[in-house]
Amino acid sequence: MEKRYTFIERVVDGVIEVVKESGKKDFIVGYRFSPREETDPGFNLEETLWLVDKLADKELDYLHISLTRYDRATNIAKYADKSMLQYVYEKINGRLPLVSVGDIHTREDVEWVLQYSDIAAIGTGVLIDPKWFHKILANRDSEIRTKLNLQDKDLLMISPGTYAFMEMKTSHLLVK
């Protein structure tokens, strides 16, 4: 782990140093990470918690966890009783704000996520329904588009590359 972290630490410290040298006071620096237990090499939850503990002591403005699904649990038995997001939030323990993303589409999803992070990032939800935020704020949840069909893809001007990515990562949201 130390060897893998050396590269990350050098990049983070280098970026922080460049920002300090620039004199910009409002330049935000964060670190986005993705526990990827299904890939090798990848960071499993235990390694991610180790990494997050190190990063939370850096002069970063935030950490950002990217999950395939916000409430996803690990396949490591000793961490099976909570979601990965919950474990990461506990590890950070208020040292830095946590942004989280991962298949967040409804008010209920956001409310759950905000128990274990400071900011919920909405990705595909806004691609599928560009008025998502307005509808949430106006309590018009029932009007939120949660699926994307081929006709809407063209109407929303979703590029072929973005649509291909959505097919690969969020096919459960596509209606063909």
N, C-alpha and C positions, 0 to 999 in steps of 0.2 A: 504494500500500500504506500509506503513512504516514497518509493521510486515513482509510482504513478502520480503521487501528490506533488512531487518536486516540479514537474512541468506546470501543473495547475497553479502552484504557488508563484512560480516565476512570472507567469502571464498576469496573474492578478496583481502582484506587487509592481510589475512593470507598468501596467495600465494606471494603477493608483499614482505611481510616481510621475508619469507623464501628465496626468490631470493636475497634480500639485504644481508641477513646473509651469503649466500653462497659465496658472493664476486664475482660472475659471472657478468661481465659487459655487455656481449652480449646475455643475456637470455631474450627473448622476451615474454611478457605477454599480452594477449588480452582477451577480453570477447565476446563470441558469443551469440547472442540472436535471438529469433524468435517470432515476433508478431503472436500469434495464436488465432485469433478471432473465429475460428470454434470449438475450444475446451474449455471445462470448467473443471477445471480452466485453464486459459490461460491469456496472456497479450493482451489486445486490443491495438489499436494504441495510445490512450490517455495515458494508463498506460506505454506503451513502451517509449513514449516521456518523461514521468516523470523519468523512469529508466535511459534512455540514458543521460538525463541532469545530473543526479547524477554521473553516471559512467564516463562521459566525464571530470569530475574534479578529477578523481583518477589518480594515477601514472601508468596508463596502457600505452602500446605501440600502441594499436589499439582497435577499436570496430569492430565487424563482424556481419552484419545482414544477416539472412538466411530467404529468402522468397520463397514461392512456385513459384512465378513468379515475376521477378524484377520490373515490372511496375504495380503491383497489387495495387488497391486502397482499402481503408478501407470501412467498411459498416457503419461507424459513419458519419452521415450527415454533421456535421460541418467540416469534413476533407475530403470530397468527391471530392474536386477540383484538388487534386494532388495525386501522388502515395505515398505509405507509405515510400518508399525509399527517396523521395524528402523531406518529413516532417522530417525524421530522420536526413538527411544530414544538413538541416537547423538548427535543434536543436543542433547538435554537433558544428556547426559554426566554424570549423577549430581547435577545441581544441584537437582532436585526429584524426588520419587517420581512414577512414571508408572502410572496405572491404565488398563487397556485393556479394551474390550468389542467384541464383534463375532462372533457366530455360534460361540461357544465351547460345546461340548456334551460332549466326552469328556475323559478324563484326558490323552490325547495332545494334544488342543487346548490344555489348560491348561499342560502341560509346555512346549509350543512357545512359547506366549504369555509364560510366565515367564522365558524367555531374553531377552526384549526389553521387559519391563515389570516393575514391582514388585508389582503386584496385577492379578489377572485378575477382571473383573466378569462374573458369570454372570446373564444376563437371562432369555431365553426358555427356557433349559435348566431353570431353577428353576420357571418357570410350567408347563412340561410335566411335570416331575417334582419336586414339592416336597421330596422326600427326596434330591435329587441330591447334596448335600454329604455327607449321612450315608453314602450308598452309595459315594462316592469315598473317604471316610476309612476305611470298612470294607473296602475293596478288593472291592466288589461291583459292579464296573463293568458286568458283563453284565446286571445288573438295571435299569440306568438306562433310563428311557423316553426315547426320542429323537424320537418322532413323536406327534402329537396327533390323535386321531380325534374325531368329533362327540360320541360318548357320553362320552369322557373330559373333553371341554370342559365338559359339564354337571356331571359328578362333581367336577371341580376348581374349579367355580364361576368359570370364566373369563368375565368380563363380555362382552357383545356388542361394546363399544367396543374392549376389549383384543383380542378375537378378530379384529375387523376390521383392527386394526393388524397383527396377526400375519399375516393373509391378504395384506396389502399388502407387508410387509417380509420375512417368513419363510415364504412359502407352501410351500417345499420341506420344511417340517417338519409340514405338515398332511396328514392322510389323510382323504379324503372318501368 
